Amino acid sequence: MERTKQRPVLHFTPKQHWLNDPNGLVYFEGEYHLFYQHHPHSSIWGPMHWGHAVSKDLITWEELDIALYPDEHGTVFSGSAVVDWNNTSGFFPDKTGMVAVYTSHLEPAATSPAVQRQSLAYSHDNGRTWSKYEGNPVLSHAEKADFRDPKVFWSEEHGKWVMVLATDQTITFYSSLNLREWSLESEFGEGAGSHEAVWECPDLFQLPVEGTGASKWVLLVSIGDNSGLNYGSRTQYFVGEFDGSVFTPEHEDIRWLDYGRDNYAGVSFSDIPAADRRRIYIGWMNNWRYANQIPSRGWRGTMTIPRELTLYEAEGRTLVRQQPVAELDRYFAAESAALPELLLEPGKRRRIDSGNTAALKLELKLEQSDADEFGLILHHTADEYTELVYTAAEGTLTLRRDHSGETGFAEMFSAPQCTEGIGSLRSLTILADACSVEVFANDGEASITSLVFPAEVCSGLTFYAEGGNVRLRCNQSFIR
């Protein structure tokens, strides 16, 4: 059986055909809603609709009917969804409902560019059916061709809706009192961060900084692909302050949200209950460099595992930490094995058999290490494997997937994926599913998200050390 041709057991995929960006992540009346870019007639990118799935626990999803279809204003590009608790829009005189804010993308005519404008739809029945606002589009720009991906939230502090919009190489902020009429606030981006390709799929939210009592704002900006890039599409982030009108970053350096190739266009959920207190994020687990070529059958496109985002301070910088949501733990509760403490000595490899698994969660704690290099090989089959290597001198973690299974569909797919310096390696959490390996180092201070296409998920593990010893503890959890 070719397991990777089937859908993963822990990650959302469509029943069939194409999926890309997550859209409209929102929690309402006991359900997490995941909308997403969807082509319902092909497994390659095409005219965009909004697909729709719901979940009670962020892991098991029920795919519903298509939520939004193309119309006279164009196809349905990325956007967001919110709960209009106070009926500011006037759409909900009797019962609170949801509003989707999305980009209407009108394909170009022979002598003119594409037109991108922002539109609204609203739902009275928990997202099962949607009505397009008769006044669409609600926001347009006379000059900007790239004018898309609205992320909207209600600012209680400032008493207004805020829209964060991707505008070519910048992010533009708008505000509204009713979701229908929007006013320009400010523009951010010139001279900040990476500008290697078009800016897309922004998100803006406030997070507490661990151990300080302070809070700061985080702006996510995804960067599209072009032929000159070594990494394809990827996501950066900025930390700073937002006064309801202007975002002011506190740093000039480029900070990547993920060091793998396959975490793009991610955004966070709106309207998570205040008692929950989490900022939960999902990304598209793919890369525009090879998204239309990945070897899946009948469907194409996967979401990352949902992750909780937090902020922490290190060496005078405020950084994003991401870890799998706690809801994942119960899926691995049935079969878990804590291994005896392992002492790795140079030249001696330790092999641990795992049997045939549908998904694996591996948790490592490095109790002591004076090695120059520490390695972990995830064996998929006898001949297919994914390798993680930590190099102490540079403080880097590298994932290699050139022997992970099917790799020949894209030249860049076999290139190594390496973090920037993360200092001493203290811990690793590794989540392997049918077509992915997600790595979280040092309690999520760095992550590597990577597609792989082996015949099996995991048959065993090999640990090794070079230039010194490594003492570690290991816990394996399985889904058979």
C-alpha angles and dihedrals in degrees: 000000000000100000097187091059086064123070121271117262097225105030127072117249128165119258087244143348132015132350131174135148120027109239137186098012103186139151118220134162097344098318134102108217120209116188118179145179106273139178104198096192105049144028092233128069115283142132104356125235129168112255117199138212134166134205139184094206108022093248108066110054132191113209113222134190120296108282104201130025130193116269140176090299093058141261121329112259127180126310145128143265131222139182110245095214095172098039092242089158095053090231094112113051093152111026133015115258145168131272123204118207111194145156119262106210116199113195116239124264119229094272103027138061126250117280121226120191135162121252139180136225128176137202131207096183107059094278097305094118131017137204121207115230109252091222095061131174099049099178132029139156126222096214113022114089093184101059109139157104102066116203109193131190137166113246107210091186093057099030097233146088115262123206121200109199133185110233110179104279097357143054116238124202123213132176136207141177095207108023089244104075118048133194127200114247109170147316128238135189113063107132093358128112128333120336098179092126142355117313115240146168102018126190131187126194142146123246134182115244110237114255097359109082088229130112131211137186124251123205116195118201123180118209121214127225133262131174094259096060122101094206106038114216120356143153132253130187139207128206119207147098132306121196097188092272112037131041113212116190120214095210141044100203122101113253120193120210092209135014096208127088098243115061111091142149092011122168137175134249122267123220099019103169114267091236090060092056094189130130103215121195136190126187135191106259098220143073127237090227091074106002094120093049106048111127104249124128126229093351133047126194137050137199124230119249107275110264137199113231122210137164127239135173125239129167093344095311130107110223140180120252120196129190135168113271116264091242088077093068098074091057088063097039096096097065122026131148127192108205124215115265109284123219111197117200127188113276094013118103123199117212122197120187118221103180121222111326135182091205136359135203115194123188120190130185117191104213095180136357137173094159124126089219137019122192140189124190118199105204112209096175134342090283105024124075145151117219132206118196127186115200112199099199093059096027090230133143117209129194118202121193102166089114096036097108127272107025107141097092093083132023094217093052093081096050116113120256115221135182124223115252110309097175118226116005109237105162145000132202113191124188117192123187134165095292106007147064117199118189127196115188126198095003092315100313087130130018137192116198114191139171117221129180110204127151091246135021102232137343098168150329133247123198126193143166133202130198095012145002132294123199114195146163121222135195122188124197123185145196107201 
